[in-house]
């Protein structure tokens, strides 16, 4: 079976998807930076919401 014939919902297809993601992150500098900034923004939002919940209670 060729790689493009695999069902993306099957276990083999999911492993292929994770491999594609890993190789993309390894070679895509802009994508790594964007992912890091999105994680940093998420951390900031969670921190602010937690602080607000602490202050308001």
MDAnalysis code that builds the backbone (N, CA, C; Angstrom):
import MDAnalysis as mda
import numpy as np

u = mda.Universe.empty(171, n_residues=57, atom_resindex=np.repeat(np.arange(57), 3), trajectory=True)
u.add_TopologyAttr("name", ["N", "CA", "C"] * 57)
u.add_TopologyAttr("resid", np.arange(1, 58))
u.add_TopologyAttr("resname", ["UNK", "UNK", "UNK", "UNK", "UNK", "UNK", "UNK", "UNK", "UNK", "UNK", "UNK", "UNK", "UNK", "UNK", "UNK", "UNK", "UNK", "UNK", "UNK", "UNK", "UNK", "UNK", "UNK", "UNK", "UNK", "UNK", "UNK", "UNK", "UNK", "UNK", "UNK", "UNK", "UNK", "UNK", "UNK", "UNK", "UNK", "UNK", "UNK", "UNK", "UNK", "UNK", "UNK", "UNK", "UNK", "UNK", "UNK", "UNK", "UNK", "UNK", "UNK", "UNK", "UNK", "UNK", "UNK", "UNK", "UNK"])
u.atoms.positions = np.array([
    [0.837, -1.172, 0.000],
    [0.000, 0.000, 0.000],
    [0.890, 1.246, 0.000],
    [0.594, 2.152, -0.890],
    [1.348, 3.393, -0.980],
    [0.985, 4.322, 0.167],
    [1.897, 5.226, 0.460],
    [1.675, 6.128, 1.591],
    [0.452, 7.012, 1.378],
    [0.234, 7.494, 0.178],
    [-0.901, 8.384, -0.079],
    [-2.234, 7.633, -0.067],
    [-2.204, 6.290, -0.069],
    [-3.429, 5.499, -0.048],
    [-3.891, 5.174, 1.374],
    [-3.101, 5.507, 2.371],
    [-3.454, 5.166, 3.748],
    [-4.547, 6.093, 4.262],
    [-5.445, 5.516, 5.044],
    [-6.509, 6.285, 5.665],
    [-5.916, 7.086, 6.823],
    [-6.129, 8.428, 6.875],
    [-5.549, 9.216, 7.950],
    [-6.126, 8.893, 9.325],
    [-7.258, 8.198, 9.374],
    [-7.863, 7.845, 10.654],
    [-7.392, 6.488, 11.170],
    [-6.670, 5.733, 10.355],
    [-6.155, 4.448, 10.806],
    [-4.901, 4.682, 11.649],
    [-4.513, 3.709, 12.458],
    [-3.297, 3.896, 13.270],
    [-2.061, 4.191, 12.438],
    [-1.911, 3.526, 11.313],
    [-0.744, 3.767, 10.459],
    [-0.805, 5.179, 9.877],
    [-1.987, 5.607, 9.488],
    [-2.143, 6.956, 8.957],
    [-1.859, 8.017, 10.000],
    [-2.256, 7.757, 11.249],
    [-1.977, 8.716, 12.324],
    [-0.486, 8.795, 12.609],
    [0.203, 7.665, 12.568],
    [1.656, 7.670, 12.764],
    [2.321, 8.462, 11.648],
    [1.848, 8.299, 10.413],
    [2.384, 9.080, 9.298],
    [2.162, 10.572, 9.522],
    [0.993, 10.930, 10.044],
    [0.701, 12.343, 10.295],
    [1.643, 12.922, 11.338],
    [1.898, 12.164, 12.402],
    [2.828, 12.637, 13.437],
    [4.241, 12.770, 12.872],
    [4.624, 11.852, 12.000],
    [5.930, 11.944, 11.357],
    [6.037, 13.168, 10.468],
    [4.971, 13.469, 9.719],
    [4.965, 14.667, 8.880],
    [5.079, 15.919, 9.738],
    [4.355, 15.942, 10.858],
    [4.410, 17.095, 11.760],
    [5.818, 17.272, 12.328],
    [6.426, 16.178, 12.760],
    [7.766, 16.251, 13.343],
    [8.789, 16.722, 12.323],
    [8.715, 16.224, 11.109],
    [9.688, 16.656, 10.100],
    [9.443, 18.098, 9.694],
    [8.187, 18.528, 9.712],
    [7.889, 19.925, 9.400],
    [8.412, 20.859, 10.466],
    [8.259, 20.493, 11.742],
    [8.769, 21.337, 12.818],
    [10.288, 21.395, 12.806],
    [10.923, 20.333, 12.378],
    [12.371, 20.300, 12.327],
    [12.894, 21.258, 11.257],
    [12.183, 21.382, 10.152],
    [12.703, 22.164, 9.041],
    [12.016, 23.520, 8.881],
    [10.992, 23.814, 9.659],
    [10.227, 25.038, 9.475],
    [10.476, 25.989, 10.646],
    [11.430, 26.878, 10.473],
    [11.817, 27.800, 11.550],
    [10.690, 28.767, 11.892],
    [10.002, 29.304, 10.884],
    [8.891, 30.222, 11.147],
    [7.759, 29.527, 11.879],
    [7.503, 28.273, 11.520],
    [6.450, 27.514, 12.185],
    [6.769, 27.246, 13.643],
    [8.033, 26.947, 13.929],
    [8.440, 26.746, 15.327],
    [8.276, 28.014, 16.124],
    [8.656, 29.144, 15.535],
    [8.527, 30.424, 16.235],
    [7.057, 30.742, 16.492],
    [6.221, 30.518, 15.494],
    [4.794, 30.790, 15.649],
    [4.182, 29.895, 16.722],
    [4.543, 28.625, 16.730],
    [4.031, 27.707, 17.746],
    [4.480, 28.132, 19.143],
    [5.748, 28.567, 19.269],
    [6.247, 29.029, 20.562],
    [5.487, 30.268, 21.024],
    [5.238, 31.211, 20.122],
    [4.510, 32.419, 20.500],
    [3.068, 32.111, 20.886],
    [2.445, 31.155, 20.206],
    [1.077, 30.780, 20.557],
    [1.039, 30.124, 21.935],
    [2.016, 29.269, 22.248],
    [2.078, 28.662, 23.575],
    [2.344, 29.709, 24.647],
    [3.187, 30.674, 24.341],
    [3.471, 31.755, 25.280],
    [2.219, 32.598, 25.532],
    [1.463, 32.894, 24.486],
    [0.213, 33.646, 24.639],
    [-0.795, 32.853, 25.466],
    [-0.876, 31.550, 25.238],
    [-1.788, 30.713, 26.018],
    [-1.400, 30.724, 27.489],
    [-0.116, 30.629, 27.765],
    [0.365, 30.683, 29.144],
    [0.024, 32.019, 29.786],
    [0.171, 33.112, 29.044],
    [-0.164, 34.437, 29.567],
    [-1.655, 34.542, 29.880],
    [-2.499, 34.039, 29.001],
    [-3.946, 34.091, 29.226],
    [-4.335, 33.262, 30.443],
    [-3.774, 32.083, 30.574],
    [-4.088, 31.227, 31.725],
    [-3.633, 31.899, 33.017],
    [-2.472, 32.527, 32.990],
    [-1.971, 33.227, 34.175],
    [-2.878, 34.390, 34.551],
    [-3.302, 35.174, 33.578],
    [-4.181, 36.315, 33.842],
    [-5.528, 35.851, 34.373],
    [-6.096, 34.828, 33.780],
    [-7.389, 34.318, 34.243],
    [-7.274, 33.768, 35.661],
    [-6.196, 33.065, 35.954],
    [-5.989, 32.541, 37.303],
    [-5.839, 33.675, 38.314],
    [-5.089, 34.712, 37.945],
    [-4.911, 35.858, 38.839],
    [-6.236, 36.571, 39.080],
    [-7.021, 36.749, 38.028],
    [-8.335, 37.389, 38.181],
    [-9.256, 36.559, 39.062],
    [-9.245, 35.255, 38.899],
    [-10.089, 34.388, 39.716],
    [-9.649, 34.469, 41.178],
    [-8.352, 34.564, 41.419],
    [-7.845, 34.675, 42.787],
    [-8.253, 36.012, 43.411],
    [-8.147, 37.088, 42.634],
    [-8.481, 38.414, 43.139],
    [-9.973, 38.536, 43.420],
    [-10.794, 37.991, 42.572],
    [-12.246, 38.132, 42.696],
    [-12.864, 37.214, 43.747],
    [-12.133, 36.234, 44.224],
    [-12.693, 35.345, 45.247],
    [-12.245, 35.724, 46.636],
])
